[in-house]
Amino acid sequence: MQSLKVKDIMVPTSEYTTISKDATLHEAIIILGNAQVEFNQAKNRHRAILVLDSEGQVVGKLSQIDVIRGLEPGYRDVKPPAELKHWALSKETIANMMKDMQLWQKPLEDICKKSDRIYVRDLMYTPAEGEYVSQDATLDEAVHQLVIGHHQSLLVVEDNNVTGILRLTDVFSSLVQVVKQCEM
């Protein structure tokens, strides 16, 4: 995969669904839902949308889990997933956490009203430095970044501008194609 470059398999921002950071969660749910249906069926569906600032620059991502987490305000008091993943969370621990923190008591009851008062900027994920990759990087380099960081995607840059997104699912599809060409 050394000869493949990130730009060869990334999804350009022009082909990826975007939303303003000032949009509501309601708008984000509709846009992400539509993106999953409408995205080129030859490729994998979107699991996130790119978030843009007022100048049209990518400033973050909003994933399905961000949307779902946003519907339950109590999750703001739960430790970040990176801190929790080292714990052994049994079914009992999870149930007790739900009960003690009163999570998911009635979050879906007023979903329409609730989602119109929550903004993308408050839920979006802002990628860290290690979640950007040059569009001219080799796929090998990008794979290493994805694996070491446990990332589902990387933002692709050229001259400090985001030009696309490299998704783990597209990397895996490329890997499958390479393996299929191997002679055993």
C-alpha positions in Angstrom: 0.0 0.0 0.0 3.1 2.2 0.0 2.3 3.5 -3.5 -1.2 4.6 -2.6 -1.6 8.1 -1.3 -4.2 9.4 1.1 -5.6 11.6 -1.7 -6.3 8.5 -3.8 -8.9 7.1 -1.4 -10.1 10.1 0.7 -13.6 11.5 0.3 -13.1 15.2 -0.8 -14.9 17.8 1.3 -16.9 18.8 -1.8 -18.5 15.3 -1.8 -18.9 15.0 2.0 -21.9 16.3 3.9 -21.3 19.5 6.0 -23.2 21.6 8.5 -22.7 24.9 10.1 -21.5 24.9 13.7 -24.4 27.3 14.4 -27.0 24.8 13.2 -29.4 23.0 15.6 -29.2 19.3 16.6 -32.6 19.0 14.8 -31.0 20.1 11.5 -28.0 17.9 12.1 -30.2 14.8 12.6 -32.1 15.5 9.4 -28.9 16.2 7.4 -27.0 13.2 8.7 -30.0 10.9 8.1 -30.4 12.2 4.5 -26.6 11.8 3.9 -26.8 8.2 4.9 -29.5 7.6 2.3 -28.2 9.8 -0.5 -24.4 9.2 -0.4 -23.1 7.4 -3.5 -24.2 3.8 -2.9 -20.9 2.5 -4.3 -19.2 3.9 -1.2 -20.0 3.4 2.5 -22.5 5.6 4.1 -21.6 8.7 6.3 -21.4 8.1 10.0 -20.5 11.7 10.6 -20.8 15.2 9.0 -18.1 17.8 8.8 -18.8 21.0 10.8 -17.9 24.4 9.2 -17.3 27.8 10.8 -18.7 31.0 9.3 -15.9 31.2 6.8 -16.6 27.7 5.5 -13.6 26.1 7.1 -13.8 22.6 8.7 -13.6 23.0 12.5 -14.9 19.6 13.6 -17.0 16.5 13.1 -20.4 15.5 14.3 -20.9 11.7 14.5 -23.9 9.6 15.2 -22.7 9.0 18.8 -22.3 12.8 19.3 -26.0 13.3 18.1 -27.3 10.5 20.4 -25.2 11.8 23.3 -26.5 15.3 22.7 -30.1 14.1 23.3 -29.2 13.2 26.9 -27.8 16.3 28.8 -26.7 14.1 31.7 -23.8 12.8 29.5 -22.0 16.1 30.1 -21.3 14.8 33.6 -20.0 11.4 32.5 -16.2 11.0 32.1 -14.9 11.2 28.5 -14.9 7.9 26.7 -11.1 7.8 26.6 -11.1 7.7 30.4 -13.8 5.1 30.7 -12.4 2.6 28.2 -9.8 1.4 30.7 -12.5 0.5 33.1 -14.2 -2.9 33.1 -17.8 -1.8 32.7 -20.1 -4.7 33.6 -23.8 -4.6 32.7 -24.4 -3.9 36.4 -22.1 -1.0 36.5 -23.7 0.5 33.4 -27.2 0.0 34.8 -26.2 1.6 38.1 -24.6 4.5 36.2 -27.9 5.0 34.3 -29.9 4.9 37.5 -27.6 7.0 39.7 -27.1 9.7 37.0 -30.7 9.5 35.9 -29.7 9.0 32.3 -32.2 8.3 29.6 -35.2 9.0 31.8 -37.2 10.8 29.1 -34.8 11.9 26.4 -36.9 10.8 23.5 -40.2 12.1 24.8 -39.7 15.7 23.5 -37.0 14.9 20.9 -38.3 17.5 18.4 -38.5 20.3 20.9 -35.2 19.3 22.6 -33.2 19.0 19.4 -34.2 22.5 18.3 -32.6 24.0 21.4 -29.2 22.2 21.2 -26.5 23.5 18.8 -23.9 21.6 16.8 -21.1 23.8 18.2 -21.9 22.4 21.7 -21.8 18.7 20.6 -19.2 18.6 17.8 -15.9 16.9 18.2 -12.8 19.0 17.6 -10.1 16.8 16.2 -6.7 16.8 17.9 -3.4 17.4 16.1 -2.9 13.6 15.5 -6.2 13.4 13.6 -5.0 15.3 10.6 -3.0 13.8 7.7 -1.5 15.3 4.6 -3.2 14.3 1.4 0.2 13.5 0.0 1.0 11.0 2.9 1.3 7.4 2.0 -1.6 5.1 2.9 0.8 3.2 5.2 1.4 6.4 7.2 -2.3 7.1 7.5 -3.0 3.5 8.5 -0.5 3.8 11.3 -2.2 7.0 12.5 -5.6 5.4 12.4 -4.4 2.3 14.3 -2.3 4.0 17.0 -4.9 6.7 17.6 -7.9 4.3 17.4 -9.5 6.8 15.0 -12.5 6.1 12.7 -11.3 8.9 10.4 -8.7 11.5 9.8 -9.1 15.0 8.3 -7.0 15.4 5.2 -5.1 18.6 4.7 -3.1 20.5 2.1 -1.5 23.8 3.1 -3.4 23.8 6.4 -6.8 23.6 4.6 -9.0 20.5 5.1 -9.5 19.0 1.6 -11.2 15.7 2.6 -11.7 13.0 5.1 -10.0 9.6 5.2 -12.4 7.0 6.7 -11.3 3.8 8.2 -13.9 2.0 6.2 -12.4 3.3 2.9 -8.9 2.3 4.1 -10.2 -1.2 4.9 -11.9 -1.5 1.4 -8.5 -0.6 -0.2 -6.8 -3.2 2.0 -9.3 -5.8 0.8 -8.6 -4.9 -2.8 -4.8 -5.3 -2.3 -5.3 -8.7 -0.6 -7.5 -9.9 -3.4 -4.7 -9.2 -5.9 -2.2 -11.3 -3.9 -1.2 -14.5 -5.5 -1.0 -17.3 -2.9 
